[in-house]
Amino acid sequence: IDISYNPLTKAEFDPIYNFLLHKQGSLKPFFVSLPQYRDQGPTSRTVSGTVVAGTQVITANNGSNIKPGMLFRINDPQDSNHEKAYMVTRVSGTSLTITPGLARGVTTGAALDFATPTIKVRQTSDSRDYSLNTDNLYSFSLKLEEASS
């Protein structure tokens, strides 16, 4: 994921930069929420039936308003460590084909969060570069990769 910020004032830049310093480059992962995947339509659906890890087709309690290209996370009350983001690639009634396959098994009733999905990421580099222009505005961008654990 490449993120480029519009020119930032010092007051806008400092909290972002200090947050990234605290994450120690690629050592500590964090979550990002990308604006193009927020509020995509359905706020939440639940999984119908228990699904094993590796599965690429899950059944939701209601497939209406879910479309290919939507990103979601699974909030499973039985597994708080399920932190992977998934994308819907096909919808057939209440069956959703997703990519990648489930990283962990999912229990009946787990929520599919389409409203505020986040992606667990880490910085690809331990260095953070920025520039300051003649108007005292900071230019800054990030290169991130999805963190698998």
Residue, then its C-alpha position, 0 to 999 in steps of 0.5 A: i500500500d502506497i499512501s501519499y499525504n497532501p502537503l501538511t503543516k507542522a501540527e498535522f505532520d508531527p503526530i503522524y511522524n511520531f506515531l511512525l517513529h514509535k512503530q520502529g519501522s518494520l518492527k511493530p505492525f499497525f492498522v490502517s483504514l483506507p477511505q475507498y473501503r469505508d462505508q461500502g454499503p452493508t455495515s455488517r453481516t454474519v457468517s452462517g455456519t462454522v467455516v474452516a481455515g483456507t476456505q474461499v467461499i463463506t455463507a453470509n446471513n444476507g448477501s444483499n448489497i454485497k458486491p465484488g471488490m468490497l473489503f471486510r474484516i471478520n469480528d469473531p467473538q470466539d477468536s479475537n486474533h482474527e486480524k486479516a482483511y478479505m476482499v469479496t470476488r464473487v457473490s451468488g445469493t448468500s455465498l461470498t467468494i473471497t480472497p485470500g482464503l480464510a487465515r483462521g477458522v470462523t464460527t457461526g455468527a461471526a460478524l463481517d465488518f464492511a463499514t470500517p474494515t482495517i488492514k494490519v500493515r507494517q512499514t516496508s522500510d525502517s527509514r522515514d523520509y520527508s521534505l519541507n517546502t518554501d511554504n513550511l509544508y511537509s511532503f510525506s509518503l508511506k510504503l506499507e505491506e500487509a502484516s501476516s502476524 
